[in-house]
Amino acid sequence: MEQRSGDFITTFTGNRFYAADPRSEDFFIEDMAHALSLQCRYGGHCSKFYSVLQHQIFTYYIAKFLGLSEECQEWALMHDTSETYLVDLPSPIKRMFPEYKRVEGVVLHAIAKRYGLVWPMPHHVHHIDLLARTHEALTLGFDITGWNMPTPTDIEEKMLSASWSMVPDRDDTKERFLELVDELNIS
């Protein structure tokens, strides 16, 4: 067995992931679907369970409703997949750890390589991620005063509401994610 750098975690599919030495062959869609469907956003502090995977699907639907390129739609669906291995940290906490952000970038780049996604992630995906977060936070009962979030236009709000209605329930999230991965030919 080839020597790898650092410690590892064992994933849902039984594979090993080395955060200090991530390689494109380490990533499996099944691990992403499973782990992200079980991770609650906002550190679990929302009014109901809302997973990272539901967030990715929501962001995908936003990109699709906006008519963004296929590359943007793929990234919208995959933009938080590094959290399969690194876990989801609320944004204010994540910003406190620059090393986390660096490793997250390395992992996302390796995921992009593995699944043939353009690199770097298109800038539009960052914007729709923020729009998604605004809508989610308000829908999940947060007071977002002081969150420094974009205010959606009336047209964007209608699109966000339509996209939100497409997000599957918790029990159907893994299956829908896998269907979307197949539809987008992410492999």
Secondary structure by P-SEA (a helix, b strand, c coil): ccccccbbbbccccccccccccccccccaaaaaaaaaacccccccccccccaaaaaaaaaaaaaaacccaaaaaaaacccccccccccccaaaaaacaaaaaaaaaaaaaaaaaacccccccaaaaaaaaaaaaaaaaaacccccccbbbbbcaaaaaaaaaaaaacccccaaaaaaaaaaaaaccc
